[in-house]
Each structure stands twice: as C-alpha cells, then as structure tokens.
Amino acid sequence: MMKETSTVLKAFITLSFIALLAFTCGCTGQGQATDSGTTVVTDMAGREVVVPKNIDSIVTIGSVPVQNSFMFIMGKGDKIANNLPDSFIKQGKWKYQ
C-alpha cells in the first residue's frame, strides 16, 4: 500500500512539474522588434503600442509609493520624472512619502 502511494505521488509531482514547465514556456513576451529602434507591444486588450527601445524617463501615475518603490527595485529609480513640487514635499502628509 505504501509503495503504491509513493508511486502515485511521484507521478503526480512529475506531471505537475511538466505542466508548470509547459505553462511557463507559453508565457513569452509578445513584443515585435522593428529595425527603427522601437518595439511594438500588444496589450491585453489587443491594442498595439509602439515603444522606443531606449527609454529616458518614466512617469508613474500619481505619487504612489508602491509604484515608485517598484521602479527603484528594478534599478530604474533615477528615470522617474514625476517628482512632487518642493511646496508639497515640505508640508502636511506629503512630507512622509
């Protein structure tokens, strides 16, 4: 009985690993490189957007610390271009962001 359970468990783990591997292989980027220094990206709604290959600045929507922190983690914090004005930073709750 124990040997049958062990065999079934090994088969389940093996099949799970194969399914996970097949799933991750299908999750590749959908960007299409062009020769002009741009990349065409298709979003989830099916719209095609042309994006330059070299991005000089990034604008996050609002001053949401989570979004800005993500950009810092990705090593692109120096490219964030939407800093708050000094008058906002020095007063009220904005000084804590």
N, C-alpha and C positions, 0 to 999 in steps of 0.2 A: 504494500500500500504506500509506503514512504517513497519507494523508488519511482512509482508511477506519478506521485505528486511532484517529485523533483524533476522528472522529465517534462511534465506539463508546464511547470514553472519556467524551466529553461526555454521551452518552445515559445511560451508567451513573451518572455523577455527578448528573445531573438526577433520575433515578429514585430514587437513594439519598436525595437531599435531600427529595423528595416523600414517600418512605416515612418518613423521620425526622420530617418535619412532621406527617404523619398520626398517627404514634405519640405524639408529644408532645401533640397535641390531645386524644387519648384519655386522657391521664394527669391528669385534673382531680380535685379533691377530691370526696369522697363525703359530706361533712358536709351536714346539712339544718338550716337555720336555723329556729328557732322564735321566737315572739314573747315568750317568757318570759325572755329573757336567757341562754338556753342553746343549745347546739348538739348535735345528735345525730350521732355519728360511728360508722360501721360499720367494724369492724376486719377484718383479713384472714380471720378465722375466721367472719365473718358475724354477730358479736355487735354489738348496738347499745349504745353508751355515751353517756350524757348528760353533757356537759362544760359548765361555765359559760363564758360569753364572756369575762369578765374574771377572769383567774387571778392570785391574790395571792401564791402561793408554789409552789415546785417542789421535789419530793423526788426525788433520784436514788438508785438502788439502790446502797447501799454508798458508799464514798468513792473511787470510781474516777475518777482524774484526767481521763481522756479524756472521760467524760460531763460532768463539771463544766466542763472547758475548752470543750466544745461549747456549753454554756449561756452561758458568758462571751462566746464569739464571736457568738452570736445576740443579745447585748445584754441577756440576762436573768439574768446572774450575781448580781445583787442580790436575786433572788427565790428563790435556793437556800436551803432551810430546814433541811437536814440536816448542819449543821456537826458536826465531831468535838468531843467534850468537851476542855477545856483539858488535862486529865490525859493524854490520848492524844497530843495535839499536841506536848507537851514531852518526850516520851520515845521511845526506840527509833526504828524506821524511819518511824513516823508523822510525825515532825517534817519529813520531806522531801516530804510531799505538799502 
